[in-house]
């Protein structure tokens, strides 16, 4: 059963791959965050609702400086997962440098349960989002170090498509 959340994102479809039996594989990227207003579960056989698109303020110079601290965390995290830059296909120089875009990219790369990513999506202010993403990376790095110190294998890397 699908769960609804109070926040979501519209998606821009980048690629469509037709499959047998009328199915399709889609590659999409999040476009604009929204807050769900009213839900209508009864009028149609499918869920309907109203949404309010959230306006995203421009990042300040302080936000951009705060975001730059994410870059080494991302690199350390990916390396601890056992995927060096060449193996993972992650080109660190191509990561966005603007605070909001980098925070969204960093959240995408985290190998955490969807509910944790949903929590990040629901953070309204950019400074709070940057703090939460950095905290998530620090926690994951600490956990991966414990896993490695005990000679265990870390989970598969964070880079790749989502089943959503």
C-alpha positions in Angstrom: 0.0 0.0 0.0 1.4 3.4 -1.0 1.8 5.9 1.8 1.2 9.6 1.3 3.5 12.2 2.8 3.0 15.9 3.5 5.8 16.9 1.2 6.9 15.7 -2.2 8.5 16.9 -5.4 7.4 17.1 -9.0 9.6 15.3 -11.4 11.0 16.1 -14.8 11.2 13.1 -17.1 14.6 12.9 -18.7 14.3 9.6 -20.6 11.6 7.1 -21.5 12.4 3.5 -22.4 9.3 1.6 -23.8 9.1 -2.0 -22.6 6.9 -5.0 -23.5 3.3 -5.1 -22.4 3.0 -1.3 -22.4 5.3 -0.8 -19.5 8.1 1.9 -19.4 11.3 2.6 -17.6 11.6 6.3 -16.8 14.6 8.3 -15.7 13.4 11.4 -13.9 14.9 14.1 -11.7 13.2 16.1 -8.9 12.1 19.5 -10.1 10.1 21.5 -7.5 9.2 20.7 -3.9 5.6 20.9 -2.8 3.5 20.6 0.3 0.3 18.5 0.0 -2.9 20.3 0.9 -6.2 18.5 0.8 -6.5 14.9 -0.3 -9.5 13.4 -2.1 -9.6 9.6 -1.8 -13.2 9.2 -2.8 -14.1 11.1 -6.0 -12.1 8.9 -8.3 -10.6 5.4 -8.2 -7.2 7.1 -7.8 -5.9 9.6 -5.2 -6.2 13.3 -6.0 -5.1 16.3 -4.0 -4.1 19.9 -4.1 -0.5 21.0 -3.6 1.3 24.2 -2.8 4.6 24.6 -4.6 7.3 25.9 -2.2 9.3 28.9 -3.2 13.0 28.3 -2.8 15.0 31.4 -1.7 18.4 32.0 -3.3 21.3 30.7 -1.3 23.4 33.3 0.5 27.2 33.4 0.5 27.0 31.9 4.0 24.9 29.0 2.7 27.4 28.4 -0.1 30.3 28.3 2.4 28.3 26.0 4.7 27.6 23.7 1.7 31.2 23.5 0.6 31.8 21.4 3.8 29.7 18.7 2.2 32.2 18.0 -0.6 34.8 16.3 1.5 32.1 14.4 3.5 30.7 13.1 0.2 34.1 12.0 -1.0 35.0 10.3 2.3 31.6 8.6 2.4 31.9 7.2 -1.1 35.4 6.0 -0.4 34.3 4.2 2.8 31.7 2.4 0.8 34.5 1.0 -1.2 33.7 2.9 -4.3 36.6 5.1 -5.3 35.7 7.9 -7.8 36.7 5.8 -10.8 34.6 2.8 -9.7 31.5 4.7 -8.7 31.4 6.9 -11.8 31.0 9.8 -9.5 32.9 12.8 -10.8 33.3 15.1 -7.7 34.2 18.0 -9.9 30.7 17.8 -11.5 28.8 18.1 -8.3 27.0 21.4 -8.0 28.6 24.1 -6.0 25.5 26.1 -5.3 24.2 25.3 -1.8 20.7 24.2 -2.5 21.6 22.1 -5.5 24.5 20.5 -3.7 22.3 19.7 -0.7 19.8 17.9 -2.9 22.6 16.0 -4.8 24.1 15.0 -1.4 20.8 13.8 -0.1 20.3 11.7 -3.3 23.7 10.1 -2.9 23.1 9.0 0.7 22.5 5.2 1.1 19.8 5.5 3.8 16.2 4.3 4.1 13.6 6.3 2.1 12.0 7.6 5.3 15.3 9.4 6.2 15.4 11.0 2.7 11.7 12.0 3.2 12.7 13.7 6.4 15.3 15.7 4.5 12.8 16.6 1.8 10.5 18.1 4.5 13.1 20.5 5.9 11.9 24.0 4.8 14.9 26.3 5.3 18.2 25.9 3.5 20.5 26.3 6.6 18.5 23.6 8.4 18.7 21.3 5.4 22.5 21.8 5.1 23.0 21.1 8.8 20.8 17.9 8.5 22.5 16.6 5.4 26.0 17.2 6.9 24.8 15.4 10.1 23.5 12.5 8.1 26.9 12.2 6.3 28.8 12.3 9.6 26.6 9.6 11.1 26.9 7.4 8.1 30.7 7.9 8.0 31.0 7.0 11.6 28.9 3.8 11.0 30.9 2.8 8.0 34.2 3.2 10.0 32.8 0.9 12.6 31.8 -1.6 10.0 35.2 -1.5 8.4 37.0 -1.7 11.7 35.1 -4.9 12.4 36.1 -6.4 9.1 32.5 -6.4 7.7 31.4 -5.4 4.2 29.7 -2.1 3.8 26.4 -2.0 1.9 26.4 -1.5 -1.8 27.3 2.1 -2.9 24.8 5.0 -3.0 25.0 5.9 -6.6 22.3 4.5 -8.9 18.7 4.6 -9.8 15.9 4.4 -7.2 12.9 2.1 -7.5 10.6 5.0 -6.7 
